[in-house]
Amino acid sequence: MSVMYMKAKEGKRSATKLPRATRTFRPGKPANHTALDLQNLYIEKLLSIDGPPVYFACNRATRDVDFNFEFVSCYKMHKGVTPVDASFHAGCSCFAEKCDLNICTCPSQEEGSDQRIVPYKVGDNGAVVLREDFMERMSMIYECSMLCSCSSTCMNRVVERGRRVRLEIFETRNRGFGLRSKNSIQAGQYIDCYLGELLTKSEADNRERAISNKASYLFSLDFLVDDEDVYVVDGRKFGSVTRFMNHSCNPNCKMFPVSHKHADQRIFGLAFFALTNIPAGTELTFDYHPNWNPIKDGKDIDPDAVKCLCGEKNCRGQLWPSQRKTLQED
């Protein structure tokens, strides 16, 4: 079923250049190393990731890990990508330590209304999570940032504060590597962001042609701009641990666009949040084609599409008709 979401009213917003620094570690992969040696090398590589520990539980599949992949903490800008000048960015001027999101100028407004679209609420154990009504829509999350007057404890800085759950890479039965958490996760809780190289559309087109039928890690940042002006995130060689998240036709996570530099409509984050309460040890999945429409896209299996192996009762049998993933609504 295709769900139509009300577009958020976009006001005149102002953005700073995204930082280019990354934390990387590049151990080699000697051909004669034992599986245990390789496992220890990869565990050392995971220590470079910011936040709570990321574990590795893939003893038998260690040789299949791409040791040339680099973990980064922000987008790696490619030639031709131009962030909006810092002078166009602005933050809220809320005087309180924590913003009242109903009047803070960072959240966007409903179309045709002065009412703010409030993304967050306080959940169990004091954790700040997405509101149920917000999870049902597809709106940009406009968070407060270092440009704002509020403090770092403001509830509108969830993604900015970073990952708060322990994650584990593990070997699935039939889909290669997967990702799960050692913590139980409540509905609406932030998990982590999708990162990678930030490319122009032309560079992404070239890479997509080059990889042919291999797995794609390309995501178009096309939520606010048309296809010709879009930038694309490529998580193949650089990225975060979320590159190990698999597709499911019945996912327990959802990707939301999130902005901290509000004047820039072409560069924003891709944040994963839990759709439901997720017990510890459960694989984290999201829908690679969330706007799939059985009427428009057809129920028959496309022979050129990537086969779906999620095993859910509502499995479509295929992932997406083209390799690049998108935020555009059908």
C-alpha positions in Angstrom: 0.0 0.0 0.0 1.4 3.4 -1.0 1.1 6.0 1.8 0.9 9.7 0.9 2.5 12.1 3.3 1.8 15.8 3.7 4.8 17.8 2.6 6.3 20.0 5.2 6.2 23.7 4.6 9.8 24.8 3.8 10.7 28.2 5.1 13.7 30.3 4.2 16.5 28.6 6.0 20.0 29.3 6.4 24.0 26.2 6.6 27.8 25.6 7.5 30.2 23.5 5.6 30.1 19.9 6.6 33.4 18.8 8.3 35.7 16.8 6.2 37.7 15.1 8.9 37.3 11.3 9.3 38.7 8.7 11.6 40.0 5.9 9.6 42.1 2.8 10.0 43.4 0.7 7.1 45.0 -2.6 8.1 46.2 -4.7 5.2 44.9 -8.1 4.6 47.8 -10.6 4.3 47.0 -13.6 2.3 48.4 -16.1 4.9 46.7 -14.7 8.0 44.5 -17.1 9.9 40.8 -16.4 10.4 41.5 -15.5 14.0 44.2 -13.0 12.9 41.8 -11.4 10.4 39.1 -11.2 13.0 41.4 -9.4 15.4 42.5 -7.0 12.7 38.8 -6.2 11.9 38.0 -5.8 15.6 40.8 -3.3 15.8 39.4 -1.5 12.8 36.0 -1.2 14.6 37.7 0.5 17.5 38.0 3.6 15.4 34.2 4.1 15.3 32.8 6.8 17.6 30.3 6.0 20.3 29.4 2.8 22.1 31.3 -0.4 21.0 30.6 -2.1 17.7 31.2 -5.9 17.9 32.1 -8.5 15.3 30.6 -12.0 15.5 31.6 -13.5 12.1 34.4 -15.9 12.9 33.9 -18.1 9.9 33.2 -15.3 7.4 36.0 -13.0 8.3 37.8 -13.6 5.0 34.7 -12.2 3.2 35.0 -8.8 5.0 36.2 -5.9 2.8 39.3 -4.7 4.6 39.6 -1.8 2.2 36.4 -0.3 3.6 37.0 2.8 5.8 34.7 3.8 8.7 34.0 7.5 8.7 32.2 9.9 11.0 30.8 12.3 8.4 30.3 12.5 4.6 33.5 12.3 2.5 33.1 15.1 0.0 33.9 14.2 -3.6 35.0 16.6 -6.4 32.1 18.7 -7.6 30.1 18.7 -4.4 29.6 22.2 -3.1 28.0 22.9 0.3 26.0 26.1 0.8 28.2 28.9 2.2 28.3 29.1 6.0 27.0 32.7 5.9 23.6 31.4 4.8 23.1 29.3 7.9 21.4 30.3 11.1 20.2 28.7 14.3 17.3 29.2 16.7 17.4 32.0 19.3 15.5 30.1 22.0 16.5 31.6 25.4 15.8 28.4 27.3 18.4 25.6 27.8 16.0 23.2 26.1 13.8 24.4 23.2 10.0 24.3 23.2 9.6 22.6 19.9 6.2 24.1 19.4 7.7 27.6 19.0 11.4 26.9 18.2 12.2 28.1 14.6 14.2 25.0 13.7 11.4 22.4 13.1 9.5 23.0 9.9 5.9 24.1 9.6 2.9 22.3 8.3 1.9 23.4 4.8 -0.6 26.2 5.0 -0.2 26.5 8.7 2.0 28.2 11.4 2.0 24.9 13.4 5.4 23.4 13.9 6.0 19.7 12.9 7.4 18.4 16.2 9.5 15.2 15.6 10.4 14.1 19.1 8.9 13.3 22.5 10.3 11.8 25.7 9.9 8.1 25.7 10.7 5.3 28.2 13.5 5.8 30.7 13.8 9.5 29.6 15.0 8.6 26.1 14.1 11.1 23.4 12.3 9.2 20.5 10.3 10.0 17.4 6.6 10.7 17.9 4.3 8.0 16.6 2.5 10.5 14.2 5.9 11.6 12.8 7.0 8.0 12.1 3.9 7.7 9.9 4.9 10.5 7.6 8.0 11.3 5.5 9.2 14.7 6.7 12.6 16.1 7.1 13.8 16.3 10.7 15.2 19.8 11.3 17.3 19.5 14.4 19.0 22.3 16.4 22.7 22.6 15.9 25.9 24.3 17.2 24.5 27.5 15.6 21.5 27.5 18.0 21.2 29.2 21.4 20.0 26.1 23.2 22.3 23.8 25.0 23.6 20.4 23.9 21.0 18.8 26.2 18.1 20.2 24.0 15.7 17.4 23.0 16.0 18.5 19.4 19.6 17.3 19.1 19.1 13.5 19.0 21.0 12.7 15.8 23.6 15.4 16.6 24.4 13.7 19.9 25.2 10.5 18.0 24.6 6.8 18.4 23.7 5.5 21.8 23.3 1.8 21.2 25.8 -1.0 20.9 25.8 -2.7 17.5 27.1 -6.0 16.3 28.0 -7.2 12.8 27.0 -10.9 12.4 26.7 -13.5 9.7 23.1 -14.1 8.5 21.9 -17.5 7.1 21.5 -16.4 3.5 22.2 -12.7 3.1 25.8 -12.2 4.0 26.5 -9.9 6.9 23.8 -8.3 8.9 23.5 -5.8 11.8 21.9 -6.2 15.2 22.1 -4.5 18.6 23.2 -5.8 22.0 20.7 -3.4 23.5 16.9 -3.5 23.4 15.7 -0.5 21.3 12.4 1.2 21.8 10.1 2.4 19.0 11.2 5.8 17.7 14.8 5.5 19.1 17.7 6.7 17.0 20.1 4.1 15.9 22.8 5.5 13.5 23.3 7.4 10.3 24.1 6.2 6.8 27.4 7.7 5.6 29.8 7.5 2.7 31.3 9.5 -0.2 29.1 12.4 -1.3 29.0 12.4 -5.1 27.5 14.5 -7.9 24.8 12.7 -9.9 27.1 12.3 -12.9 29.8 10.6 -10.8 27.2 8.3 -9.2 25.9 7.4 -12.7 29.4 6.4 -13.8 29.9 4.3 -10.7 26.5 2.6 -11.1 27.3 1.6 -14.6 30.7 0.3 -13.5 29.4 -2.0 -10.7 26.8 -3.5 -13.1 24.8 -6.2 -11.2 26.8 -6.0 -8.0 25.3 -4.8 -4.7 24.7 -1.1 -4.7 25.3 1.2 -1.7 24.1 4.4 -3.5 21.4 6.6 -1.9 20.1 9.7 -3.6 19.6 12.8 -1.5 16.5 13.7 -3.5 14.1 14.6 -0.8 14.0 18.4 -1.5 15.5 18.8 -5.0 14.8 17.3 -8.4 16.8 14.5 -10.0 19.3 16.6 -12.0 20.5 18.6 -9.0 20.7 15.7 -6.6 23.8 14.6 -4.7 24.3 10.9 -4.0 25.8 9.0 -1.0 28.0 6.0 -1.9 28.7 3.8 1.1 30.7 1.1 -0.8 34.3 2.1 0.2 33.6 4.7 3.0 30.7 4.8 5.5 29.3 3.7 8.8 28.4 0.4 10.3 24.8 0.8 8.9 26.1 -0.4 5.5 25.6 -3.9 6.9 21.8 -3.4 7.4 19.8 -5.6 5.2 16.5 -5.1 3.4 13.2 -6.5 4.7 9.7 -6.2 3.2 8.5 -6.0 6.9 11.3 -3.8 8.4 11.8 -2.8 12.0 13.7 0.4 11.1 13.1 3.4 8.8 15.4 6.0 7.3 14.6 9.7 7.8 16.3 12.7 6.2 17.7 15.0 8.9 19.1 18.5 8.6 21.4 20.5 10.8 22.4 23.1 8.1 18.9 24.2 7.2 19.8 26.4 4.2 21.3 23.5 2.3 18.6 21.5 0.5 21.0 19.2 -1.2 23.2 18.0 1.7 21.5 16.4 4.7 21.8 13.3 6.9 20.2 9.9 6.5 19.2 8.7 10.0 17.8 5.3 11.0 15.1 5.1 13.7 13.3 2.0 15.1 9.8 1.6 13.9 8.8 -0.7 16.8 10.3 -2.1 20.0 13.2 -4.3 19.0 14.5 -6.9 21.4 18.3 -7.2 21.9 19.9 -9.5 19.3 17.2 -8.9 16.7 18.5 -8.1 13.2 18.0 -4.4 12.2 16.4 -4.0 8.8 14.9 -1.3 6.6 12.9 -1.2 3.3 15.2 -0.5 0.4 12.1 0.5 -1.6 9.7 2.0 0.9 7.4 3.6 -1.7 6.9 0.3 -3.6 3.4 0.3 -5.1 2.1 -3.2 -6.2 -0.2 -1.5 -8.8 2.4 0.8 -10.3 5.4 -1.4 -9.9 3.6 -4.7 -10.6 3.4 -7.9 -8.7 5.4 -9.9 -11.2 9.0 -10.5 -10.5 11.3 -8.4 -12.7 14.0 -10.6 -14.0 16.5 -7.7 -13.8 15.6 -6.8 -10.2 17.6 -8.0 -7.2 16.0 -11.0 -5.6 14.7 -10.5 -2.1 15.6 -13.0 0.6 14.0 -11.5 3.6 11.6 -14.4 4.1 8.7 -12.3 5.4 5.1 -13.4 4.7 4.6 -10.2 2.7 7.9 -10.6 0.7 7.7 -9.0 -2.7 10.3 -11.4 -4.1 12.4 -8.5 -5.3 14.1 -5.4 -3.9 14.0 -2.5 -6.3 13.8 -2.1 -10.1 17.0 0.0 -10.2 20.0 -0.2 -7.9 20.0 3.3 -6.6 17.8 3.9 -3.5 15.8 7.1 -3.3 13.8 9.2 -0.8 11.3 10.4 -3.4 7.7 9.5 -3.0 6.0 7.7 -5.9 
